[in-house]
Every structure is written in structure tokens, then in C-alpha cells.
């Protein structure tokens, strides 16, 4: 016997109707097993698929589980923004909601507009920056570049860890290609297997970024909220700025232009809060049938 589950398809951090990062949101996933959620995420084949469950605390909007085609994540930015937008679209309306995720409760402010929905989440956690620093040789080898193309590089995590590399120019970012052979061979040297690259100077222009996460089954991601958390938080700490706001252009080379707004506030040298948000466009909805025993 088959049971139908409703889903919504949305483009998150989208500036055009078919831009941004695709997301499938299953709006009532109660009864689905972990294995079936993972199978559905593989079937949808977006960078992430979310499953909305009843909240553990009834004061919150929902419990949300996030899956890539390969594994479950405790937190991810574009699924958080997109799921909140879908819940607003389906009846919660504008205002602040709380989503329960693997790393804890996430506050999200939602604003409904005619053409899109704006959502912005807040995380209150320190950015982890380990003592180990990636060498320019490692970064250049991973990205099929010359060492001279690398301005700086570091490891950091705001919930999801990344190797962050500041490259010389937008053209260099576009030219970069992740060498999967080098990536696989140098795992012992990588504090994180996920790679975020960007160009641009803070305060003078939008930063231009790309993100690679083959360990999650995502060769390249068109818009990555968790990476924005890590980037703005680590930039604020490195520059020792009390408040830092950035705009990130991502997904352009993939033909899915995305815009992410991010800001970080510091108190006494520690991250007090980070906000990340942008626009979501609802594309459509439907149902998926799976065996009722799943």
C-alpha cells in the first residue's frame, strides 16, 4: 500500500525565478523512516531536501531534518531559509519562528512579499577556527591553480566546517576546478572536506563565491547558507570587527545566480550572533508516493 507525502519545490537565495538553490520541502513527514528520508533525498537529487516533523516543544514551529543525496546534516543554511519560507507560505505568515534542527533551535524571521518570501535566520554560537592552517600549496593543488592565485586560506566552522580560500580575482574563482583525485588523496591534511572559495574585498563590493562538497554528494552548490555563516563569522574574527555585513554572489558560473546577505556581531572578541538570509521563490508543489511501511 502506498502513502502520499506532500512536498513544495522552492528556489532559495534566488534573484530570478529559476535562480538560487533548489530545495524540496516535505511538509508533513511524520511516519517516514530515516532510510526512506535518505532515499527520497537521493530521488529528489537536490543539494538538500528537508522533512518537516512536529516540534518537540510546541512553542516552536517545527522539527526539521535535512538530507543531502548522501547523508543527513545537523544544520544547513539554504534549507533553513527555504523551509521557513515554505512554512510562511503555507500559513504561518510573516514573523519570527523557531525551527528545531540537529544543532539546536534556530530563530528565523520571515517576511511574505508578492513575488518572493524573505527569510533570515540567526545563530548564536562561536566560530571555530583550528590552529591548523592549510598551505597555499594544498589549496592550489586542490583547485588546479597556482600558489600565486591564493591570497589567504584557513579552516573554520560555524556549524558546518569548511576550508575557506580567498582567491585573487573573480576570474580565478571561475577558473578553479576541484581536483577530485588530489582531494581524495589529501584527506588527512583537510580539517574539513568542504571547500569554499571567494574573491573580493569586504566593504567595497559583493564577495564572489563557489562551494564544493563532494563528501556530501554535492559537486558544487549554487548557494550555501552554512558557508555564509562560516565566512562572515571568520572574517569578523580575523579582522576583529565588532560588526560586519557582507553580500555574497554565488551560483553564477552554474547558471543559478544567488544572493546571500550575512552579518556578524562580536562582543569581547567572541561571536555573539550571526544572521544569514535572502529571498525564496516558490516554484510548485506535489505529492510523492512511498510504501506505507516506510
N, C-alpha and C positions, 0 to 999 in steps of 0.2 A: 504494500500500500504506500502511495506517495503522499507527501505533505508539502504544501506550498509555503514559501517564505518570501515576504515582500522585500524588495531592495530598491534603492534610489542610486542613480548614477550622477555624480557631480564632478565638476572641474574646479579644483581648489587652487587659490592664488592666481586665478585667471583674470586676464585683462581683455581677452576676447572670448567669444562663445566657445571656441574649440581650442583655447589655450589652457594653461595651467596643468595641474597634476590630477590625473583621473583617480576617482575613488568610488568604490561600491560600498554602500551602507545598508546592511541588513537590519531593518528597523525593529524587528521582534525575533531575536534569535533563541529565545527560550526553548530548550529541548534539543538543540543541536550539540553533538559531542565535539570534543576537541579535534578529533580526527576528521570529522565532517567539515568543521570550520576551515581546517587547513586544506582539505580537498576543494572546498568552494573557492578559497583564495587562489589556489592553483588554476581552477577553472576560469575564474574571472580574469586572472593574469594581469591585474593592475599592480603597481608597486605596493599598494596596500589595500586591504579590504577590512571593514570594521563590522563588528557584530554587537548590536545594542541589546543589553540584558537589563532586567530590573535592578535598581540600585540596592546595595546592601543597607545604605542609610536612606530612608525615604525622603529626607530633606534634599537629596541630590537628584539630578535629572536622570542619570542612567549609569550603569556599569558598562564600560566599553572595552572590548577585546580587539586587538589589532594584529592582523596577519599579513605577512608578505607571501609571495608564492612558495617560499621555502621554510618560513618559521614564524613564530609568534614574537611580537615586540612588547616590552613593558610600557613603551611610550613612543609616539611619533607625532611630529607637528602637523603635517598636512591632514592626516586622519582625524586629529583632534579638532582642527579648524573646520574641516568638512563635515564631520559628524555633528558638531554643534550647529552648523548652518542648516543641515538637513532636519535636525530636531526643531529648530526655529521655524523652518518652512512648513513642517508638518503639525504645527500647533502651539509650540511653546512661545513663539513670537520673539520680540526683542527683549533684551535684558541680560542679566548675569545668571549663568547656570554653572553647576559643578558636575564634572564628569569623573567617575571613578576609573582610574587606569592602573596599570601594573606598578607604576612608581608612586601612586597615591592619588589624592584628589587634585584635579586641575580646574581652576576657575576660567570660564570663557565668557566674554562679553559678546553678545550677538545683536546685530542691527539689521533689520529687514529693509531692503530697498526694492525698487521696481524691477531692475534688471539683474540684481545680484544680491547676495547676503554677505555682509561683512562680519567676520568673527575674529576675535583676538584673545589668545589665551595668556595666562600669567603663570609662571613657575617661580617658586621661591626656594632656590637651592643653590649651593655654591658650585662654581665651575671647577672641575678637577683638571689640573694641569700637572702631569707627572714630571719627575726630574729628567727622565729620558727625553732626548731631543732627536728627531730624525735628521740624518745627514743630508746635505744637498745632493750628494751622490745617490743616495737611496731614492729621494724624491724624483730626481731627473731620470733615473733608471725606470722607476715605476711608470712615469708619464711619457716616456720616449722623448725626453727633452735634453737640452744641455744644462749643465750646472749654472751657467750664467743666466738662464731663464728664471731661476728661483730666487726670489727676493728674501723670503724667510719661510720657516716651517716649524710647526710644533704639533704636539698631541694635546687633545683636550676633550672633555666630556661635560655636557650639561644634561645628562640622562642617557644619551647615546654617544659613544666615543667616536672620534674622528682623527685622522691625520689631516691637518689643515696646512695648505701650502699657498702662500702669497706669490703669484707669478708676475712677470714683468709687464704684461700687457694683455688686453682683451684678445688680441690675435694669438698670443701664446696660449691662453686658456683654450681657445678654439682649436689650436693645433695639437694640444695634448691628447694622447691616446694611452689608456691604461694597458700596460703590457701584462696580460694575464699570466704569462709564464714567469716573469720576474715577481709579480705579486704573489703567486703560489709558492715560489722558491724562498721568498724572504719574509714569510710569516713570523719567524722568530724575531725579526727586527721591528715588527709592527705592533705597537701597543694597541692599535685598532686596525681592523682590516678595511674600514670605510674611509674613503678619500674625498675630501672637499678641497677644491681649488678655486681661487678667486683672483681678480685683479682690481685695481682702482685704489684711490686714497680716501680714507674716511673723512667725511665732511665736505668733500669737493664734488662728489659725483656718486651715482649709484654704484655699488660693487657688482661685478660681473662674475657669476659663479657657475660651476658644474659640480656634480657629485656622483661618485661611483661606489656601488655597494654590492659587488658580486657575491659576497658571503651571504647576503640576504636574498639572492636570486634576482637582484636588480642591477643590470649592467650600468645604466645611467638613469638618474631620477630627474624629472623636469622641475621639481620644486620640493625643497626639503626643510620643513619647519624645525625639526630637531637639529639639523645642521645650522640653521639660523640662530637657534638658542646658543649652541656652542660657539659660533663665530662672534656674535655680538658680545657675549659674556667674556670670552677670552680676549677679544680686542680691548674691552673696557679694562680688564685686569692688566694687560700688558702695557696699556697707555696710562694706567692709573687715573682714569677719568671717572668722576663721580656719576655723571650721566652721559650715556652715549646712545645715539639713534642712528640707524643705518637703513638704507633701502638696498635690496638685493634683487638683481635681474638674473633669472635662471631659466633654463629650458630653451633658450633662444636657438642654440645650434640644433636642438632636437625638433624644432618647428612647433614647440609648445611654450610660447613666451609666458613667463610667470613673474609676478612681482610680490616680494615679501617685505613687509615692514617689521623692523625689530628694534627694541630698545633695552638698555640695561641700566639699572640703578645700583650704585655701590654705597655702602656705609662702613666706615672704619676699615677700608681695604678689602671688604668681603662683598660678594654679590648679595644684594637684598632682594631684588626681583628682576625678572626678565619677561618682556611681553613680545609676542610674535603674532602677526595677523595679516589678513588680506581678504580679498573678495572670493566668493564661491558662486559659481553658476550651476543651477540645477538643470541637467540635461533631460532626464527622463526617469521612469520607474517601471518596475515589472515584478514578476514572481519567478522563483526558481523552485523546481520540484525535486525533492530528495526522498529517499525511503524514510518512512515514519520512525523506524527503529534507529535512525542515525542520530 
